[in-house]
Amino acid sequence: MKIVRPFDIIIVIFLILLSFVPVVIFILNQDFQEGDSVIAVITQDGEVIREITLTGHEGNEQFIIEGKGNQYNLMEIDGERIRIKEDNSPDQVGVKMGWKDKPGETIVCLPHRLLVELVSEKPSDDDMIISH
């Protein structure tokens, strides 16, 4: 009695190859290229609070985003990266997410309804430098 048939091997190989499709799609969707700007878009309750260009940012900057009641998030930008340094939420998930600096990354503080999303912005034709 033969347990594994030749067609079973083909199906297993096909399924293994198919499992890599999401990785390939993710890589192809990452269209960040040199020259693109990384912008941190900070929203609270779905409303944009602040947009910060991280590309080319120098030094260290801290600012507070206040929520409802006594809620607060202390944001920190260090060079070209951003994080929630401190907040008064019970679980501290946003603080534990750490530094972010690549397009597509996010920082979330659900109790304060705060979202920090890093997006890439392609330079406009006016910003391009063409050398002869």
Secondary structure, 3 states (H helix, E strand, C coil): CCCCCHHHHHHHHHHHHHCCHHHHHHHHHCCCCCCCEEEEEEEECCEEEEEEECCCCCCEEEEEEECCCCCEEEEEEECCEEEEEEECCCCCHHHHCCCECCCCCEEEEHHHCEEEEEEEECCCHHHCCCCC
